[in-house]
Amino acid sequence: MIATDTPVLPRPATDQTALVLIVDDAPENLAMLHEALDQAGYRVLVATDGPTALARVARLRPDVVLLDAVMPEMDGFETCRRMKADPLSAHIPVVFMTGLTDADHIVEGFRAGGVDYVTKPIETSSLLARIATHLRNARLAVHAQQAVDATGHAMLSTTLDGHVRWLSPSARDWLHSCLGDEARLPAHVVDWLQGRTDAHAGESLRLMVEGSHLSLSRLAGDALALTLLVRRHASVPEPAVLAQAFGLTTREAEVLHWVALGKTNRDVGNILGMSPRTVDKHLQHVFAKLHVETRTAAASLVLNRAFDAP
């Protein structure tokens, strides 16, 4: 039930194009909320269940979602978790609406990814003020991510177990195909995040996504999450090209080629049929000839240099 005895507040002029999705299985609540939002000048979408809401979000990307917590089949908490698992919709603020006032339900709403929680009967002027605040905050976050891209840098924030919390637009475009349904980085990237690879903790990780050569580098972080810089690099030359350019033996060039593709010593050994220790010996010769000290520096030299065909 929604309280309608208070005046509808006008929204700021900067919010004139905002799209609000209302998700509630009670038609009377949908109708009353729709009317209040329409009078305030918002564009409005409606959904009566979780799956329909997710389909609306995927197709139209609303600016804010008003979500009933208690619905049959898929409740609001699960609907919100699925929204937040997709980097393309994770930034959308979700305001829960429910008659549940138990502290456990409130905590569950925030853990699911909600930014606010209003109890029924809903007082419309208060709800509209909250919507305006969350819209401003969400747009500031989006503008900050766009500003990151404008500087020529792509970034992402991830938990240590690889669950992506947000991506700048370029990072989203480059990495989206490898994240999976749960918005989680691939297993070998998680191993690198947690220091379980032979790469040093401070070095970059190389990976290939749909033919693009990318690198991830740590910028900042704590025990809960990390901010990573994402770079896209030129294609890695074939070993014959590397051998001619750097005066390497055939084996050294093959090792360097796979290292530049982001492979670990164990991976390279499996590919070339040699032990990781032998790979490391070849790498030491490569480092000396390239006048570098680390695999990251060697890979960067390969990826950032222009080469002529042999």
PyMOL commands that set and color helices and strands:
alter all, ss='L'
color gray80, all
select helices_A, chain A and resi 13-15+27-39+50-60+76-85+103-111+124-150+169-179+187-193+239-246+250-260+265-272+276-290+295-303
alter helices_A, ss='H'
color red, helices_A
select strands_A, chain A and resi 2-3+19-23+43-47+64-68+94-98+116-119+122-123+154-159+164-167+205-209+212-221+225-233
alter strands_A, ss='S'
color yellow, strands_A
deselect
rebuild
show_as cartoon
